[in-house]
Amino acid sequence: MDLSIIVPLYNEQESLSELVSWIGKVIKNKYETEVILLDDGSYDGSWEEIERLKEVYPFVKGIRFRRNYGKSAALNVGFARAKGKVVVTMDADLQDSPEEIPELVEMIRSGKYDLVSGWKKDRKDPITKTIPTKIYNWATRMATGIKLHDFNCGLKAYRCEVIKSIEVYGEMHRYIPVMAKWAGFKRIGEKVVAHQKRKYGRTKFGIERFINGFLDLLSITFVTRFGRKPMHLFGLLGTLLFLMGFVIATYLAYAKFFWLEYRMTERPLFFFGLLAMILGTQLFLTGFLAELVSRNSPDRNKYLIEKTTEEHWQKSSY
């Protein structure tokens, strides 16, 4: 199949008919396409609309969750079932334009990119949404080194190999470019895309998603850099703290025996040194235990392999 379009949705009944019709006009006679609509536990009749659209448009496929699991879960299920050589994701609220799909597909087909992310340069959202997003995007660029303006844009295109090599969970859909880079897909591009005002319903964005975004950024940064070698982080920090505390303790002991300073236990420096040694020991032990867990993980020796010279060798992973 040429193209898979994955559309996660939650309570978007009013926009579905217009969206699918619009996609149908754009892809008509261009690609062998499937459109996977993932109903993330909607309660507004979205599933009934998907079933109706399935009868009208043969390329429509529907998946319904029993409850609301979140966008990452919907994307992960969609990625697992996608059959297209190129995979495009987009939101169901009509703010992403299907007119962008052909150019995104051709950017992937050109062989220059593994992943192309949309950039909503002229964004039609309220300032309460745009300002936090700008802060979030800046922090993500600084932390990951990936030069994208809009990590959270729902409109993205991927080579099939990319989405089959990553696992999206929690709220990690924001960091798919980061996970793709970690998996070895470094050709990440960007395209300015049109953005419309929301036509139906209301936004699902809230302050909790902004907070969770930064917590997830810390998680993904740790996992990508130290997931297989946690001792390199915890062991280093623990050793530095312990040595700092040891130097302080040595200085205070010298002061006691040679300068006859008998009140050293009343000095704040004594408690700081003691605290540093205790925290250093705890961090070192944390790294040691995390290393044991990592070493016994079933995926500890799983590596993505792109090509081999022997056809009978497994090419996916080892």
C-alpha positions in Angstrom: 0.0 0.0 0.0 1.3 3.5 -0.9 -0.1 5.6 2.0 -1.6 5.2 5.5 -3.3 8.2 7.1 -3.7 7.8 10.8 -6.2 10.1 12.5 -6.6 9.8 16.3 -9.8 11.5 17.6 -11.8 12.2 20.7 -15.3 13.6 20.5 -14.9 15.0 16.9 -18.2 13.7 15.4 -19.0 17.0 13.7 -15.8 17.3 11.8 -15.3 13.6 10.6 -17.5 13.7 7.5 -16.0 16.9 6.2 -12.4 15.7 7.0 -12.8 12.3 5.3 -14.5 13.9 2.3 -11.6 16.4 2.0 -9.0 13.6 2.3 -10.8 11.6 -0.4 -10.7 14.6 -2.8 -7.0 15.1 -2.2 -5.9 11.5 -2.6 -8.3 10.6 -5.4 -6.5 8.4 -8.0 -3.1 9.3 -6.6 -2.3 6.6 -4.0 -3.5 3.3 -2.8 -4.6 4.6 0.6 -6.0 3.6 3.9 -7.4 6.1 6.4 -7.3 4.7 10.0 -9.7 6.6 12.3 -8.9 5.8 15.9 -11.8 6.6 18.3 -10.1 7.2 21.7 -13.2 6.4 23.8 -15.5 9.2 22.4 -19.0 9.6 23.8 -20.5 12.0 21.3 -21.4 9.6 18.5 -18.0 9.6 16.7 -17.9 5.9 16.4 -21.4 5.8 14.7 -20.1 8.4 12.3 -17.0 6.3 11.5 -19.2 3.3 10.8 -21.3 5.4 8.5 -18.3 6.7 6.7 -16.9 3.2 6.2 -20.0 2.4 4.1 -19.4 5.4 1.9 -15.6 5.5 1.6 -13.9 2.1 1.1 -10.5 3.4 2.2 -11.8 4.2 5.7 -10.9 1.8 8.6 -12.0 2.3 12.2 -10.7 1.3 15.6 -12.5 2.1 18.8 -11.1 2.1 22.3 -13.3 1.1 25.2 -12.2 4.2 27.1 -10.0 7.2 26.7 -6.4 6.2 26.7 -4.8 9.2 25.2 -3.3 10.3 21.8 -0.1 8.3 22.3 -2.0 5.1 22.7 -4.1 5.8 19.6 -1.0 6.5 17.5 0.8 3.4 18.8 -2.1 1.2 17.8 -2.4 3.0 14.4 1.3 2.5 13.8 1.1 -1.2 14.5 -1.7 -1.6 11.9 -0.5 0.7 9.2 0.4 -0.9 5.9 1.5 2.0 3.8 5.1 2.7 2.7 4.5 6.2 3.8 2.5 7.1 6.9 0.9 10.4 7.6 -0.6 11.5 10.9 -3.0 14.3 11.4 -5.6 15.6 13.8 -9.3 15.3 13.3 -10.4 18.8 14.2 -10.0 20.2 10.7 -7.1 22.5 11.8 -4.7 20.4 9.8 -5.2 20.7 6.0 -5.3 17.5 4.0 -4.0 19.6 1.1 -0.6 19.3 2.6 -0.5 15.5 2.3 0.8 15.1 -1.3 3.8 17.3 -0.7 4.6 15.6 2.6 4.4 12.2 0.8 6.7 13.3 -1.9 9.3 14.6 0.6 9.4 11.1 2.1 9.5 9.4 -1.3 12.4 11.6 -2.4 14.6 9.6 0.0 15.9 12.7 1.6 13.9 12.4 4.8 12.9 9.7 7.3 10.4 12.0 9.0 8.9 15.3 8.0 7.2 17.4 10.7 4.7 20.1 10.0 5.3 23.7 11.3 2.2 25.7 12.0 4.1 29.0 11.4 0.9 31.1 11.2 -1.0 29.5 14.1 -4.7 30.1 14.5 -4.9 29.3 18.2 -5.5 31.6 21.2 -2.5 33.1 23.0 -3.1 30.8 26.0 -2.1 27.9 23.8 0.5 29.5 21.6 2.8 31.0 24.3 3.1 27.7 26.3 3.8 25.9 23.1 6.6 28.2 22.1 8.2 27.7 25.5 7.9 24.0 25.2 9.3 23.9 21.7 12.3 26.0 22.7 13.0 23.8 25.7 12.8 20.6 23.5 15.2 22.0 20.9 17.7 22.9 23.6 17.4 19.5 25.3 17.5 17.3 22.2 19.4 19.2 19.6 16.7 18.6 17.0 16.0 21.9 15.1 12.3 21.7 14.7 10.0 24.7 15.3 6.8 22.7 16.1 7.4 19.3 17.8 3.7 18.9 18.7 2.2 19.5 15.2 -0.1 16.6 14.6 0.6 16.7 10.8 3.7 14.6 10.2 4.9 12.1 7.5 7.1 9.1 8.1 8.8 6.3 6.3 7.1 3.1 7.3 10.3 1.8 8.9 10.3 4.7 11.4 6.9 4.0 12.9 7.6 0.3 13.1 10.8 0.9 15.1 9.4 3.1 17.9 6.9 2.6 20.7 4.7 5.6 21.6 3.3 5.5 25.2 2.2 7.8 27.9 2.2 11.3 26.4 5.3 10.7 24.3 3.6 11.5 21.0 5.1 15.0 21.3 8.6 13.4 21.2 8.3 11.1 18.2 11.1 13.0 16.4 13.3 12.5 19.4 12.5 8.7 19.6 13.1 8.5 15.8 16.5 10.1 16.1 17.4 7.8 19.0 16.4 4.8 16.8 18.8 5.9 14.2 16.5 7.9 11.8 18.4 11.2 11.7 17.1 12.6 8.4 14.4 14.8 10.1 12.9 17.6 8.0 10.2 20.3 8.4 7.6 21.8 6.3 5.5 24.9 6.8 1.8 23.9 6.8 -1.5 25.7 6.7 -3.4 25.9 10.0 -7.1 26.7 10.3 -9.2 27.9 13.3 -11.1 25.2 15.1 -14.4 24.8 13.3 -16.3 22.5 15.7 -16.0 21.5 19.3 -13.4 22.7 21.7 -9.7 22.2 22.2 -8.4 19.4 24.4 -5.4 21.4 25.5 -5.1 22.2 29.2 -2.5 23.3 31.7 -2.0 19.7 32.8 -0.8 18.8 29.2 1.7 21.7 29.4 3.1 20.4 32.7 3.1 16.8 31.6 5.0 17.8 28.4 8.0 19.0 30.4 7.9 16.0 32.7 7.8 13.8 29.6 10.7 15.8 28.1 12.8 14.9 31.2 11.8 11.3 30.9 12.6 10.9 27.2 15.9 12.7 27.6 16.9 10.3 30.4 15.7 7.2 28.6 17.4 8.1 25.3 20.7 9.0 26.8 20.9 6.7 29.8 18.3 4.0 29.4 20.9 1.3 28.7 23.6 2.8 31.0 21.9 4.4 34.1 25.2 4.0 36.1 26.8 6.6 33.9 24.4 9.2 35.3 23.7 8.1 38.8 27.1 6.7 39.4 28.8 9.9 38.2 26.5 12.2 40.3 26.9 9.9 43.3 30.6 9.8 43.1 31.0 13.6 42.8 28.7 14.2 45.7 30.4 11.6 47.9 33.9 13.1 47.1 32.6 16.6 47.9 31.4 15.4 51.2 34.6 13.5 51.9 36.7 16.5 51.1 34.6 18.6 53.6 34.9 15.9 56.2 38.7 15.7 55.8 39.0 19.5 56.1 36.9 19.5 59.3 38.9 16.6 60.8 42.2 18.4 60.1 40.7 21.6 61.7 39.8 19.6 64.8 43.1 17.9 65.4 45.5 20.6 64.3 43.6 23.8 64.9 41.9 22.5 68.0 38.5 23.5 66.7 36.2 21.6 69.0 32.8 22.9 67.8 33.0 21.6 64.2 29.8 19.6 64.5 28.0 22.9 65.1 29.1 24.4 61.8 26.7 24.3 58.8 29.6 23.0 56.7 29.6 19.7 58.8 26.0 19.0 58.0 26.4 19.9 54.3 29.3 17.5 54.0 27.4 14.7 55.8 24.4 15.3 53.6 26.6 15.2 50.4 28.1 11.8 51.4 24.7 10.3 52.2 23.1 11.5 49.0 26.2 10.4 47.0 26.0 6.9 48.4 22.2 6.7 47.7 22.7 7.9 44.1 25.5 5.4 43.5 23.3 2.6 44.8 20.4 3.8 42.7 22.6 3.6 39.6 23.8 0.1 40.6 20.3 -1.2 41.1 19.1 0.5 37.8 22.1 -1.2 36.0 21.0 -4.6 37.4 17.5 -4.0 36.1 18.7 -2.8 32.7 21.1 -5.8 32.4 18.2 -8.2 33.0 15.7 -6.5 30.6 14.5 -8.7 27.8 15.3 -5.9 25.3 18.8 -5.3 26.6 20.4 -6.7 23.4 17.8 -5.5 20.9 19.3 -3.3 18.2 17.7 -2.0 15.0 19.4 -3.3 11.9 18.9 -1.4 8.6 20.6 -3.7 6.1 22.6 -7.0 5.8 24.5 -8.6 3.0 22.8 -12.0 3.6 19.1 -12.3 2.7 18.5 -15.1 5.1 19.5 -13.0 8.1 16.8 -11.3 10.1 16.9 -7.6 9.2 14.6 -6.1 11.8 16.4 -6.3 15.1 18.8 -8.3 17.2 
